[in-house]
Amino acid sequence: MSALATAPAQLASTSWFALGTSVVLRVTEPDALAQARECVERELDAIDRACSRFRADSELSRLNVRAGRPMRASELLLDALEVALRAAELTDGDVDPTLGRALELAGYDRDWRLLTPAAEGEPAGDAGAVSARVRAGWRTVELDRAASTVRLARGIRLDLGATAKAWAADRAAAAVALGGCGALVSIGGDIATAGPAPAGGWLIRVTEDHRSAPSQPGQTISISSGGLATSSTAVRRWSHEGRTMHHIIDPASGAPVRETWRTVSVAAASCTDANIAATAALVRGAEATAWLAAQHLPARLLDADGNVTTVGSWPDAGAEPDDARPPRGERIGAR
């Protein structure tokens, strides 16, 4: 949920609403802004039509309805599923795309803005509050590239929320950069960059909520390449059957994770990898810092009392703005 710091004068910026959240585009060439926005809008529209769990006409919705039978899929959906399955493999199943049913049981069965808001300050329900009835897991997804088909086990419902938004940001930024300018794309605070960075890097205000003003609590950093993502249990919260829920599900219980950390921000070589790592860290709880360090990923973790823990080369709060450089050429699980 990283908010963007104020844009330097030499950058051009625009924002709008898509994929159920805010989108911000910044480019290093002001004359390229209008064409760059069209490029990003095309990318996001295509991914929404392929991957949305809340559109009855999306490919993903049709796939969920056809669970138990193979379905032909577009190259875009196949790519998105491969990204999601890679996330599950690299995190030993902590980021599992087959948790759609668990999210529905937690009440997340429509756009979260339509859900009943949780009471201010109320803790999330315990792990016994919700239990998914089907736990077949990500290894049961049958993806056949040669035949362009996908088959889900009966009862399985996919949700690509842990990867598709960040992947969309990566794709959109890369598409804009093909035009020769530097680009930053933020989708709901998940940030991807591509092409040449501005002098001093891309300034980013790391907060719990990407809608926060730059003056709100947080930390300003800069990145020169790659991506940055923040996962939080503190923002997307709703009330369901008398309990407060959030959208980070523990695959082991099928319920919202216990809140060792409120918020985790990670810098990586791509926004996709950063988001995978941030989500997995929330699931891993107390083991997250050692795991992130083993992956050589700079990270900032905020606990329930507001205490900040940093990992790797993430800058100290007293040294802002600073540079949280994503490891070049590295990916989650590479070592």
N, C-alpha and C positions, 0 to 999 in steps of 0.2 A: 504494500500500500504506500509506495514511495511517491511523495509529491515532488513536482519539478520546482527547482528554484527559479527565481526570476530570470528570464532569458536575457543574455547580453544583447546589446543594440545591434550587433552585426548578424544576428540570427533572425529568421522569420518563423513564426509560430501560428498554429491554428488548432482549434479543439472542437469536438462535437461528441455525440453520443452514439454508441454502437455496441453490439454484443452485450447489452444490458449494463454498460458502464461507460465511463468517460474515456475518450481517446484524445491524446495530444500528439501533434506532429511538429517537429522542429527540423529545419534544414539550414545548411550553411550558405545556401544561395537563395536569397529572397525571390528572385525571378522564377525559381523553380517550384515555389510553394503550391500554386494552384494545380499544376500537373502532378506534383507529388501527392497531394491530397486525393486526387482522382485515383491514383495508383493504389493508395492505402485502402480507400473505400472499396475498390474492386476485390482486393485480397480479403478484407473482412467479410464482405457479403458472401463470397464463395465459401469461406470457412464456416460462417453461420449456417448456410444452407446444407453443408455437409455434416457439421458436428454438434449442432444445438440439441440439447435434451428437451428444450421447451418449445420447439417448433414441431407441430405434427407433420409438416411436410419435409422435414430434414431427413437426410439419409440415415443418420444415427437413430432417429425415432422409428423409422421403418425397420431398421436392423433389430432394435429392441423388441418390436412387435413380432418379428419373425424368429425369435429365439428358438432354437431347436432345429431350424432349417437353414441351409446355406442361402446367402443372398449375394448377387453380383453388386460390386461396389465401385465407385469412381476411384481414379488414381489418387485424388485428394483425400478421400476418406481412408483409403488404404495407407497412405502416408501418415495421416493423423493417428491411426491405430498403431502403426509401427512405432511412432514416437511414444505413445502411451504404454505400449508393452515394453519398450526399452526402459522407460522410467521404472516400471515394476521390477524388471530384471536387475537394474543397477541399484535399487534400494531394497532388494530382497523382499519385495512385495509390500513395502510400506506405502508406496504410492501405487494404488491398484485401481485400474479403470473399471473393474467389475463391481464397484460399490454403489451403483445407481439405485439398487433396491434399498440399501441401508440409508441413503440420503432421503429417499421417499418415506421410509419409516420414521425418520427424524423430522418429517414435515416439509422437507425441501422438495416439493413436487411442482413448483412453479417458480417464476422469476422471484428472487428473494425480496425484491421491493414490494411484492404483493403479500408477503408473509406478515403475521402479527408481530410487531416489534417486541423484543424482550424488555423486561423491566430494567431500568438503569441500575447497573452495579450488581445485578443478580448473577450468581455463578451458574455455569452450565450444569445440566443434569449429569448424574454419575453414569458410569459405564453400564449399569444395569438397566438404565431407563429405556434403551432401545436395543433391539437385537435383530439383525437381518436373518431371515429364515433360510436364505440360500447363500452359501459361502464357498462356492466352487472355485473362485479365484481366477486370476489372470491367465494361468497356464492352460485353462480350458478353452481359451479363445483360439479358434482355428482360422488362420489367415492364409489363403492360397494365392500368392502373387501371380502364378502362371495362369490360373483360371479367373483371377480378379474376383474372388469370392471370400466371404467371411461367414463363419458359423459360430453362434453362441450356444452354450448349453442351455437347456430349458430352465426358465426361472431367472436367468442372468439378465441384468440390465446395465448397460454401459453408461458411464458418465466420464466425459473427457475434460472436466473442469480443471483438473490438476495440471494439464499440459497444453490444451488447445489454445488458450488465450495467450500464453507466453510464446507458443510456437507461431501464432498469428503475428505477434509483434516482431519476431525474428524475420519471418517471411516478408512482412510489409516493409521493414527497414531495409532489407536486402534489395527488394524491388525498387525502392526509391533510389538507393545508392547506385544502381545500374545507370542512372542518368548522369552520374558524375559528381553529385554533391554529397556531403555528409548528411546523415539522417538519424534522428532519434524518434522512436515511436513508443509511446506509453499507452498501454491498454489497462485501465483500472490500476495504474501504478506499477505494472510489470513493464520494464523498460528494456528495449533493444536498441542498439546503435549499429550503424554500418557506414562505410565510407570514411573520409577524413573528418576527424574531430575538430571542433573549434579550438582556438588557442586557450590553453588551460583546461581542456577537456569539457565534457558535458557535466554541468553542475546539477546535482540532484539533492533534494531535501528528503532525507529518510525519516518517515513518520509512520504511525500506525495506520492512518487513514489518508489515502492519496488526495482526498478533497480538502485536507487541512491547508490553512494559509501558511506561508513560509515562516511566519512568526510563532507558530505553534511548536510545542516541544518536539525535538528531533535532532538530526545532525545533518549538516551539509557536507557532501563529499563530491568528488568528481571521478568520472571514468573516461578513459580515452578510447575504449573499444569494448566489445562484448555486451553483456547485459547485467541487469540487476533486478531482483525480484524480492518481494516481501510477502510472506504468508502470515496471517493473523487469525486468532480466535476471538479477537476483541471487537471486530467491526461487523461482520456478517453473522448476527445473532438474531434469533427469533424465538417466540414462545410457541410450544407445541405440547398439547395435553398437559398443561400446567407446569411444564419444565422449559428452561432456557436451553436452546440448542445452538450449535454452530456447525460449519460445513467441513471441518477437518475430521475425517472418520478414521478410527483405528481399525485396520482390517482384522486384527485379532479378536476384537469384541463386536464389530459392526456398529459401534456407537461413537459419538463425538469423543475425541481424545481428552484425556485428563490434562489439565492445563499447567504443565511444568513451565512452559513459555507462553507468554501472550502473543509475541510477535518475533519472527525471525526474518532477517534480511540477508541475502547472499549475493555476492558478485561472482560471475563465472564467464566463461568464454562465449556463452549465449544466454539469452533470457530464458530459454527452455531449460537449460541445465541449472540455472540459478533457481528457477521456480521448483523444479524437481527436488533440489537439495533443501530449499526452505520448507517445503511441505513435509518431506521426510524428517526433517529436524523436529518439527512439531510432534510428529508421531513418535519419534524416538525418545523424546523427553530428556531425562538426565544424561542419556548417552549421546546426545546430539553434538556437543562440543568436540568430543574426541573423534566422532565420525567425520565431522566437517574438517577438522584438522588433518585427518588421514587422507581426505580428498584434496587437500591443499586449496581449500576454498575460503576466501575472506568472508567473514560473517559477523553480524551483530544480532545478539539475542536479548530480548527484554522479558524479564520474568514478571510474575503477577504483582510484585511489590514495586515495579518500576526500576529495578536494578538492571544495569546493562553489562553484558559479557561480550567481549569481542574475541574473534578467532583469526589466527593467521595475520595477514597484512592489513586487516581492516584498521583504519586510522583511529587514534584516540579522539575522544570527543573534544579535547582541548586543542586539537590541531586542525581546525576546520577553516576553509575547505582544504581537503587533502585528497589523496589519490588512492582509491581502493582498486588497484589494477587487477582485472581478472587474469588468471593464469593463461598464458598464451599456449594454444595447441593442446590444452588439457581438457578432459571431460570427466564427468563424475564416474568413479569406478576405474579410472585409468591406471591407478596404482594400488 
